[in-house]
Amino acid sequence: MRTEFFTGLNARLGGLCLSFMLTVLLLGMFSSSAWAQEAQAPPAAATEVAAPPVEAAVPTAAEAAATPGFDKGDVAWMLTATLLVLMMVVPGLALFYGGLVRAKNVLSVLSQVLVVFSLVLLWVAYGYSAVFSAGNAFFGSFSEFAFLKGFTPESVGNTPIAGLPDFLFVAFQSTFAGITTALIVGAFAERIKFRAVLLFSALWFTLSYIPMAHIVWGGGYLGEMGAIDFAGGTVVHINAGVAGLVAAWFVGKRIGYGQTALKPHNLPLTWIGAMLLWVGWFGFNAGSAAAADTVAALAFLNTVLATAAAVLGWTLVEAVTRGHPSALGAASGAVAGLVGVTPACGTVGPLGAIVIGFVTGMVCVWGVTGLKRLLKADDTADVFGVHGVGGIVGAILTGVFSAQSLGGTKVDLDIGHQLWVQAVSVGFTVLWSAAVTAVILLVVRALVGLRVSEDAERTGLDVTTHGESAYEV
């Protein structure tokens, strides 16, 4: 039952969200100006001292060794990797999801992916600080590096990767935060309110992505336990996949789901999106080495092999079970392979990557068919079936094939113990993401509602939410 407190709130939430963002940014600008003045203010006597001779400006060997530096090859690669991950989201993920929905909703999905990714501003506001600062086992400090306090264009060594400019590491990690949150959009596409998407995404980024990234990569609970997650099997894919499943349950099924065929409107768009994801994923996986080195080369090769193996695995299962392989299946298999190898790409050998990709491709066919029916969820773009299931398979198999005896890079790895650690990390991620997502959805539903009206859903969100149409007749 709505109370007077919420009267008219739906009509004003767009302004509320915008006000929230502007307030955060203005506070950051005010604080950052003080930090910048402190960092850039010259010494009081600077104007009274003559410029030293050229010879005096040459540093000694000891001074040069003490000066933070970086390898320009590493920097060039990481700049490229960051751009590749950006390409994964816009246009890659947006086109992949856009082709899977009906023609009347394609612009709404494209808009949701773009705008949700743009909430990456929150990463600079407090996200980076809460992930990579010292804290407890679950959260870092939300204020220590807020709005990148203490960072300058010249600063090096203030991040976990000492060999990169600080801003570059922040930028690279921001793309991970953005794509993880945007992945969830595909689960509730075609029937959710735009303002609900924005509010949900901001809260989920804060309460699910940030703690999981800190827990695994920022010195938290699972990282200390020894969980292997090279590029985001738990932090990104299981986290987003479980959130998508819970969100699909909360939002409910689309009108006509299970009664009429709700077919993708443009499979070539989805196919192109999947291939852009594959190309961009080299930045995602190989970029997680944070250097242009042998680890990046291993991750690069494994990203090729696992994806190709998953395409073959998915295609084989479809050919046997359905009598014909599909283009959508092959594209979905590519994404499944990419998901499966993500946690393992820097620690398994080529053979391990092939096995992980092939198994993940086959299992994810069941994830988007049989398991989906068992769960009774209208997960529009099969976010859980591909990212959730694929992430779980990949995370578990990482504990096997990372062993040096099986071609991996981990010397003397106790496979049994590592499997236990990987299983704990999977279980923890599933429970954390499910619980946090459920609470957030309850809050969003109470404040603004989750679902558009039946008339709006039948007409299509392109027209009713955005006032435009993708295809003019």
C-alpha positions in Angstrom: 0.0 0.0 0.0 1.4 3.4 -0.9 1.5 6.1 1.7 1.4 9.9 1.4 5.2 9.9 1.8 5.6 8.2 -1.5 3.0 10.3 -3.4 4.5 11.6 -6.6 7.8 10.0 -5.9 7.8 8.1 -9.2 7.5 11.3 -11.1 10.4 12.8 -9.3 12.9 9.9 -9.0 14.8 10.9 -12.1 15.5 14.2 -10.5 16.4 12.5 -7.2 18.9 10.2 -8.9 20.4 13.2 -10.8 20.5 15.2 -7.6 22.3 12.4 -5.8 25.0 12.2 -8.6 25.4 16.0 -8.7 25.8 16.2 -4.9 28.4 13.5 -4.9 30.3 15.2 -7.7 30.1 18.7 -6.3 31.4 17.4 -2.9 34.3 15.7 -4.8 35.1 18.9 -6.8 35.2 20.9 -3.6 37.4 18.4 -1.8 39.6 17.8 -4.9 40.3 21.5 -5.3 41.8 21.6 -1.8 43.8 18.5 -2.5 45.0 19.9 -5.8 46.1 23.2 -4.3 48.0 21.4 -1.6 49.7 19.1 -4.1 50.5 21.8 -6.7 51.4 24.8 -4.4 55.1 25.8 -5.0 57.5 26.3 -2.1 57.4 29.8 -0.7 60.9 30.6 -1.8 60.6 29.2 -5.3 60.4 32.6 -7.0 63.5 33.8 -5.2 65.8 31.0 -6.2 67.6 31.1 -9.5 67.2 28.1 -11.9 69.9 25.6 -11.4 72.4 24.9 -14.2 71.6 22.1 -16.6 74.2 19.9 -15.1 72.7 20.2 -11.6 69.3 19.0 -12.9 70.7 15.6 -13.9 69.8 13.1 -11.0 72.4 10.9 -9.5 72.1 7.2 -9.8 70.7 6.9 -6.2 68.1 9.6 -6.9 67.0 7.9 -10.1 66.6 4.6 -8.4 64.5 6.2 -5.6 62.2 7.9 -8.1 59.0 6.0 -8.9 58.9 4.9 -12.5 57.1 2.6 -15.0 57.7 0.7 -18.1 56.3 2.5 -21.1 55.5 -0.8 -22.8 53.4 -1.9 -19.8 51.6 1.5 -19.9 50.8 1.2 -23.6 49.4 -2.2 -23.2 47.3 -1.3 -20.2 45.9 1.8 -22.0 44.9 -0.6 -24.8 43.5 -3.2 -22.5 41.3 -0.5 -20.8 39.9 0.5 -24.2 39.2 -3.1 -25.0 37.2 -3.6 -21.9 35.3 -0.5 -22.6 34.5 -1.9 -26.1 33.1 -5.0 -24.4 30.4 -3.0 -22.8 29.6 -0.3 -25.4 29.0 -1.5 -28.0 29.7 -5.2 -27.3 27.4 -6.1 -24.4 24.7 -3.5 -25.5 24.5 -5.1 -29.0 24.5 -8.6 -27.6 21.5 -7.9 -25.3 19.9 -5.5 -27.9 19.5 -8.3 -30.5 18.0 -10.7 -28.0 15.0 -8.6 -27.1 12.0 -7.7 -29.2 12.2 -4.8 -31.7 10.0 -2.6 -29.4 12.6 -2.8 -26.6 16.0 -2.6 -28.2 16.6 1.1 -27.5 15.7 0.6 -23.9 18.3 -2.1 -23.4 21.0 -0.1 -25.2 20.2 2.9 -23.0 20.2 0.9 -19.8 23.6 -0.7 -20.6 25.1 2.7 -21.5 23.7 4.6 -18.5 24.4 1.9 -16.0 28.0 1.7 -17.2 28.2 5.5 -16.8 27.6 5.1 -13.1 31.3 4.3 -13.1 31.6 7.8 -11.7 30.8 6.3 -8.4 34.0 4.2 -8.7 36.0 7.4 -8.6 33.8 8.9 -5.8 34.2 6.1 -3.3 34.4 2.7 -5.1 38.2 2.5 -5.7 38.8 3.6 -2.1 36.4 1.0 -0.6 38.0 -1.8 -2.7 41.7 -1.1 -2.5 42.3 0.6 0.8 43.0 -1.1 4.1 39.9 -2.1 6.0 38.3 -5.2 7.3 37.7 -8.6 5.6 34.7 -7.2 3.7 35.1 -3.5 3.1 37.9 -1.0 2.7 37.7 2.6 3.6 35.1 4.7 1.7 37.0 7.9 2.4 40.7 7.2 2.4 41.0 7.6 -1.4 37.6 9.2 -2.0 37.6 11.1 -5.3 41.2 9.8 -5.7 42.5 11.8 -2.8 46.3 12.0 -2.9 46.6 10.9 -6.5 48.2 13.1 -9.2 48.9 12.6 -12.9 52.5 11.9 -12.0 51.9 9.6 -9.0 53.1 6.0 -9.3 53.1 3.3 -6.7 50.0 4.2 -4.7 48.0 1.3 -6.1 48.5 -2.5 -5.7 50.4 -2.4 -9.1 53.5 -0.3 -8.5 54.6 -0.3 -12.2 51.7 1.7 -13.5 50.6 5.3 -13.2 48.0 5.4 -10.5 45.3 6.9 -12.7 45.8 4.1 -15.3 45.2 1.4 -12.7 42.1 3.2 -11.5 40.8 3.6 -15.0 41.3 -0.1 -15.8 39.6 -1.2 -12.7 36.7 1.2 -13.3 35.8 -0.7 -16.5 35.4 -3.9 -14.4 33.0 -2.2 -12.0 31.0 -0.8 -14.9 30.6 -4.0 -16.9 29.8 -6.1 -13.9 26.8 -3.9 -13.0 25.7 -3.6 -16.6 25.6 -7.4 -17.0 22.6 -7.6 -14.8 20.5 -5.5 -17.2 19.9 -8.5 -19.5 18.1 -10.5 -16.8 15.1 -8.1 -16.4 15.0 -6.5 -19.8 11.7 -5.6 -21.5 9.6 -4.9 -18.4 11.5 -2.9 -15.7 11.3 0.8 -15.0 14.2 2.9 -16.1 14.5 4.7 -12.8 14.4 1.4 -11.0 17.3 0.2 -13.0 19.3 3.3 -12.1 18.6 3.1 -8.4 19.1 -0.6 -8.2 22.4 -0.4 -10.1 23.8 2.4 -7.8 22.9 0.4 -4.7 24.1 -2.9 -6.1 27.5 -1.5 -7.1 27.9 -0.1 -3.6 26.7 -3.2 -1.6 27.7 -6.1 -3.8 30.4 -5.3 -6.3 32.5 -3.2 -4.0 32.7 -5.7 -1.1 33.2 -8.7 -3.4 36.1 -6.9 -5.2 37.6 -6.1 -1.8 37.1 -9.6 -0.5 38.8 -11.2 -3.4 41.3 -8.6 -4.8 41.6 -6.0 -2.1 43.1 -8.1 0.7 39.8 -9.4 2.1 38.5 -12.7 3.3 38.6 -14.9 0.1 41.9 -13.4 -1.1 43.5 -14.2 2.2 42.1 -17.7 2.1 43.9 -18.2 -1.2 41.1 -18.2 -3.7 42.3 -18.0 -7.3 40.4 -15.5 -9.4 42.7 -14.0 -12.0 40.2 -11.7 -13.8 36.8 -12.0 -12.1 35.0 -15.4 -12.0 33.6 -14.7 -8.6 33.8 -10.9 -8.5 32.2 -10.3 -11.9 30.4 -13.3 -13.4 29.0 -15.3 -10.4 28.2 -12.0 -8.6 26.3 -10.6 -11.6 24.8 -13.9 -12.7 23.2 -14.6 -9.3 22.0 -11.0 -9.1 20.4 -11.4 -12.5 18.5 -14.5 -11.4 17.2 -12.9 -8.2 16.2 -9.8 -10.1 14.3 -11.9 -12.7 12.3 -13.5 -9.9 11.5 -10.2 -8.2 10.5 -8.4 -11.4 8.4 -11.3 -12.7 7.9 -12.9 -16.0 7.2 -11.0 -19.2 3.6 -10.9 -20.5 3.2 -14.0 -22.6 6.3 -15.8 -21.3 5.8 -19.5 -21.6 2.6 -19.0 -23.7 3.9 -17.4 -26.8 7.3 -17.3 -28.5 9.3 -14.2 -27.3 11.9 -14.4 -30.0 15.1 -12.3 -30.4 14.4 -9.6 -33.0 17.9 -9.4 -34.5 20.3 -12.2 -34.2 23.0 -10.6 -36.4 23.2 -7.8 -33.7 23.6 -10.4 -31.0 26.3 -12.2 -33.1 28.2 -9.0 -33.7 27.9 -8.1 -30.0 29.3 -11.5 -29.0 32.3 -11.2 -31.3 33.0 -7.7 -29.9 32.9 -9.2 -26.5 35.5 -11.8 -27.6 37.9 -9.2 -28.9 37.4 -6.9 -25.9 37.9 -9.8 -23.5 41.6 -9.9 -24.4 41.8 -6.6 -22.5 39.7 -8.1 -19.7 41.8 -11.2 -19.2 45.3 -10.4 -20.5 45.0 -6.9 -19.1 44.6 -8.4 -15.6 48.3 -9.3 -15.7 48.8 -5.5 -15.4 51.9 -5.7 -17.5 53.0 -6.7 -21.0 54.7 -9.9 -19.9 54.6 -13.6 -20.0 51.5 -13.8 -17.8 49.6 -11.6 -20.2 50.7 -13.8 -23.1 49.5 -16.9 -21.3 46.1 -15.2 -20.5 45.9 -14.0 -24.1 46.4 -17.5 -25.5 44.0 -19.1 -23.0 41.3 -16.6 -24.0 41.6 -17.8 -27.6 41.6 -21.5 -26.8 38.9 -21.7 -24.2 36.5 -19.6 -26.2 37.0 -21.7 -29.4 36.6 -24.9 -27.3 33.4 -23.6 -25.8 31.9 -22.7 -29.2 32.6 -26.3 -30.3 31.2 -27.8 -27.1 28.0 -25.8 -27.3 27.6 -26.5 -31.0 28.1 -30.2 -30.4 25.5 -30.4 -27.7 22.9 -28.5 -29.8 23.6 -30.7 -32.8 23.1 -33.9 -30.8 20.1 -32.7 -28.7 18.3 -30.5 -31.2 19.4 -32.0 -34.5 20.9 -28.7 -35.7 23.4 -26.2 -34.4 22.4 -22.5 -34.2 24.2 -19.3 -34.7 22.8 -18.0 -31.4 24.1 -21.1 -29.7 27.6 -20.7 -31.2 27.7 -17.0 -30.1 26.4 -17.9 -26.6 29.0 -20.6 -26.5 31.7 -18.1 -27.2 30.5 -15.9 -24.3 30.3 -19.0 -22.0 33.9 -19.9 -22.8 35.1 -16.4 -22.1 33.3 -16.5 -18.7 34.6 -19.9 -17.8 38.3 -19.1 -18.5 38.2 -15.7 -16.8 39.2 -16.8 -13.3 41.8 -19.3 -14.7 43.4 -17.5 -17.7 46.6 -16.5 -15.9 47.2 -19.7 -13.9 46.2 -22.6 -16.2 48.1 -24.0 -19.2 46.7 -24.2 -22.8 45.3 -27.7 -22.3 43.6 -26.7 -19.1 42.0 -23.7 -20.9 40.7 -26.0 -23.6 39.1 -28.3 -21.1 37.6 -25.5 -19.1 36.2 -23.9 -22.3 34.8 -27.2 -23.7 33.1 -28.2 -20.4 31.7 -24.7 -19.7 30.2 -24.6 -23.2 28.4 -27.9 -22.8 27.2 -27.2 -19.2 25.9 -23.7 -20.1 23.6 -25.2 -22.7 21.8 -26.9 -19.8 22.1 -23.7 -17.8 19.9 -21.8 -20.4 17.5 -24.7 -21.0 16.9 -27.4 -18.3 18.2 -25.4 -15.3 16.3 -22.3 -16.4 13.0 -24.3 -16.5 13.7 -25.8 -13.1 14.3 -22.3 -11.6 11.2 -20.9 -13.3 12.9 -17.6 -14.0 12.3 -15.4 -17.0 16.0 -14.4 -17.4 15.7 -12.6 -20.7 19.3 -12.8 -21.8 20.2 -15.8 -19.8 22.6 -13.9 -17.5 22.5 -16.6 -14.9 22.6 -19.5 -17.3 25.8 -18.2 -19.0 27.6 -15.9 -16.5 26.4 -17.5 -13.3 26.7 -21.2 -14.4 29.8 -20.5 -16.5 31.5 -18.6 -13.7 30.8 -21.4 -11.2 32.2 -24.1 -13.6 35.3 -22.0 -14.4 36.0 -21.1 -10.7 35.9 -24.8 -9.7 38.0 -26.1 -12.6 40.5 -23.3 -11.9 41.4 -25.2 -8.7 42.2 -28.3 -10.7 44.1 -27.0 -13.8 46.2 -24.3 -12.1 48.4 -27.1 -10.7 51.8 -27.3 -12.4 51.3 -31.1 -12.7 48.4 -30.4 -15.1 50.2 -27.6 -17.0 49.3 -24.7 -14.7 51.6 -22.2 -13.0 51.0 -23.1 -9.4 53.9 -25.1 -8.1 53.1 -27.8 -5.4 49.4 -26.9 -5.5 47.3 -29.2 -3.4 44.4 -29.8 -5.8 42.1 -31.1 -3.1 42.6 -28.2 -0.8 42.4 -25.7 -3.6 39.1 -27.2 -4.8 37.8 -26.7 -1.3 38.9 -23.0 -1.3 37.4 -22.5 -4.7 34.1 -24.1 -3.6 34.0 -21.8 -0.5 34.6 -18.8 -2.7 31.7 -19.8 -5.1 29.3 -20.5 -2.2 30.2 -17.2 -0.5 29.7 -15.2 -3.6 26.3 -16.9 -4.4 25.0 -16.2 -0.9 26.4 -12.7 -0.6 25.0 -11.6 -4.0 21.7 -13.3 -3.6 21.1 -11.8 -0.1 22.2 -8.3 -1.0 20.3 -8.2 -4.3 17.1 -9.3 -2.6 17.4 -6.6 0.0 18.1 -3.9 -2.6 15.2 -5.0 -4.8 12.8 -4.8 -1.8 14.0 -1.2 -1.1 13.7 -0.2 -4.8 10.3 -1.8 -5.0 9.1 0.2 -2.0 10.5 3.5 -3.3 9.7 3.5 -7.0 8.3 0.1 -8.0 10.1 -2.3 -10.3 7.8 -3.0 -13.2 6.2 -0.8 -15.9 2.5 -0.9 -16.4 1.0 -3.7 -18.5 0.1 -1.2 -21.2 3.6 0.2 -21.3 5.0 -3.4 -21.6 2.7 -4.3 -24.4 3.5 -1.1 -26.3 7.2 -1.4 -25.7 9.7 0.5 -23.5 11.3 2.3 -26.5 8.2 4.4 -26.9 6.8 4.5 -23.4 10.1 5.2 -21.6 12.3 6.9 -24.1 9.8 8.4 -26.6 11.5 7.0 -29.7 11.5 3.9 -31.9 14.5 1.9 -33.2 12.8 1.0 -36.5 10.4 3.4 -38.2 7.8 1.7 -40.4 
